[in-house]
Each structure stands twice: as C-alpha cells, then as structure tokens.
Amino acid sequence: MPCTTILAGKKATADGSTLVARNEDYGHAFNPKRFIVVTPDKQPKDYQSVTSKCKVELPDNPMRYTAVPELEENMPKTGWWGEAGINSANVAMSATETSTTNSRVLGIDPMNKQGIGEEDFVTIVLPYIHSAREGVQMLGKYLEKYGTYESNGVAFSDKDEVWYMETIGGHHWAAKKVPDDCYVAAPNWFSITDFDFNSDDTMASDDLEEMIEKYHLDLDQSGNPYNLRHIFGSHDDSDYEYNIPREWYIQKLFNPSDVREPDDPNLPFAKKPEHLLTIEDFKYALSSRYQNTKYDPYGLKGTDADRHAFRPIGFQRNQELSILQIRNDVPKEIAGVQWLAFGPNAFNGIAPYYVNVTDTPATYRDTKNHFNIQDMYWLTHAIATVVDEHPFRYSASIEEMQQNTLAAGRHILLETDNEVNAADSDLQEKLQKANEKTAKSTYDLAMKCFGDCIENGALKIRLNY
C-alpha cells in the first residue's frame, strides 16, 4: 500500500499558506505520470469508472483544475487517477492515501466492489467545489450513495482550512479539520484519533456514532471524543514496519525535542511543529529514508537488518509528489501553486507551477510510456538508476540539484508575483510563460546533475586498465 501524506494549517507554515502534500507511490517501479490542466470542455459529462464500472451523475458546471493523471493512451484500461490538483476557486484536493481497516468494520459495512475509489475521486469532486468543507461534504454524499471498494484518506484545502477525510468500510466516512497551527503526517493506516462528533471541526456519516455504539466498537470505552484509529484502523504486525515508522520520522523532523520510538502506535494525529514549516521541509520529509538514524538504507549506522527494517518515505516507487499550496499573501488570481516533482523523490528537485493557466509545460505534460530523456519523469529515473549504486559518490550532485531547483523556482515565482497584476487581461499567458521558464530551469538542472553523475562515475568504471 503506497503513498505518504503531510498537511499543514496556515498558522503552522512560514508564509501563512495552507499546504497539502502527498507522494503518489505505485506497486512497482514505473507508472508514468503527466501534469495537465483540465478545462471545463474536457471534463467528462457521463462518467463511468474503469475499475468498478460505477456510473456517477456529475453536475453540469465544472471548473478548470490541474491534475496528475495516467497517460491518455492508458486511460481506457486504467481510468483517470487524477491524484492531486487545484481548481479555479483555489480549492486543493489530494486523493488518495491508501489506508487500513479491520475485520470488525468490514463485517458491519463490507466494501462495495461496484463503488467508487481512488481512480475517480479527484475527477468527480474537484471541478465542482468552492471550499475544503464542501469537498468533504460532496465526497461524503458520493460514498454514501455509491459506496467504495477500498479504504482511503483524502485531503482538501482552501486558503483558510485543511481537512483530512477517511473512508470507513463500504459506505461510511469521517473527516477532521487540521488545527491551523498544526501539521498531520499520515502513512498508509487509519490516522484520525480524537474525534468529537459535537465539534464544528469534524464531519462524518450521519449514523457513524450510532454504528460505533450499536456494534460495541469503542474498545477504549472512552465515549465522545472517540479514538477512531483504534476503532476503525488496523492493528497488524505489518503496521510496525510499513506505516508507523514513517509517521514517527516526519514527527521527529518537525518536533525533534519530542523523543518517541519508531514502533509507537499511539503517535498523535496532529502536532504543533517546533518551527514554522516550509516547502523545503515538506520536500525533505517526503524524500527521506530515515537519514541520521540506523534505519537509513544508505547509511553506515546499525546492522544490515536495521537498514532494511522499515519502509522508507522516499523510495524507488515514488511516481510524483505534489505539494498543493494556497497562498494568503498574494492576490487570489495567483494564490494557487502546485509544487511538482516526478519519479523517486530522493533523486529529484521540486518546482512551483501556477495553476491559473490553461496548459502545462511539455516536459511534464507529454510523458511517454517508455524511456524518453526529454520527460522529467524518465530523467529522474535515469538519475536514480545511476546514483543508487554509489549514493555517497553522487550525493553532492544530488544536493546541489535539489537546492538549485528550489531556489530557481522560488526566484521565478517571486519575480512573477511582483511583475503581474491580477487585473491583467493576459495574466494566464504571463503565468504560463513563468511556468515554462521554471520547467526549463528544472529540466536543465536535472540534466546537469545527470551529466555530472555520468562524468564522475565514468572515472570509476571497473573495466579499466
């Protein structure tokens, strides 16, 4: 079960933005992704899931939105899988964080194989919502009407609020607002803990509390507020290797003075960070592999068993990383930014792209199904393949590329923010040009890194005399 999610409220970030981020991971190495803008004329009117054949009645007033879907040629077999984007109302959505459950829940409310799932969520919800709360409510109605065939976590944000929503069984759900001064780190298990049904900062299926009481699910006997992780989540041995350590490490990065163990199943859902969070913090965390601990697969500490004990956050099966930023210190016309990286995150740089546009740069948009060095997706995999053999040999080149990519993207963003006017008739054209400039810089820096690695590595080839 792939993916790792990090969320942050506006008082937990350095610039007052709301942030929603997630690694989209996959079951094996390659699942080529593309970054596109879906304009209203391209939004499907008659929607049917490829996976489940579920037909969903969509509203007739879609907005423009960004997405990171499957390749168009693969869609007839795979479906949309929109994954992450921001719409023209500056509402962001990330779907999904594959989650866990238990047999007690599935015995009460079995999965519906004919329902909706990750393939569908972004496409059927994001084009129609004007706030994060509305996103939770709309998806909640769909879950109750159509059901779902899998357990998932979904994130929504606008300029003021960030919400995390989790599906429960085949037809139930719960959602909690992330406190403004807190962050959430969610691996692939049920994450929400203290849940107050009487709070304005929670939403759930109408009968969820009744279900808890009727079927004796509150094993803590705590009553309201409930620990939903204990009630609806898993308690499997695999959680201690696959899920808990990722949440532990992110909390260790953002709260270094709070000493916990990597197998602590009672890590809190939300925490106030010890420093205000930045894009750099999110990228480092979502690229991480337990650096500076004995669990680092590339590290020299501990035993070989230690270095392979836990599933890393940044690893080979990362397909794309989107950090969805809604800014509060600029006009709304330029407030939405999708920071994007393709491929394994330990070996790539992340860059910002305005979402108030009608097209995206070709190196992200036109990804091919097989290796093509002109695609950011495949270029990152090429770098990863070279670097993995000797990570310390190439670490300086990787770090230089990652820092310079962020710096160049930030500079273009600041420069463009200062140059454009929200009332400009050609605003979208200017933002598109800025995105093209950012994409070129990002690609050139990645190619330089690749070249540096090849030139460095060629001197160490063993077939020499």
Summary of the structure (lengths in Angstrom):
residues: 465
radius of gyration: 21.6
end to end distance: 46.8
largest distance: 76.8
contacts: 1651
relative contact order: 0.13
helix: 36%
strand: 20%
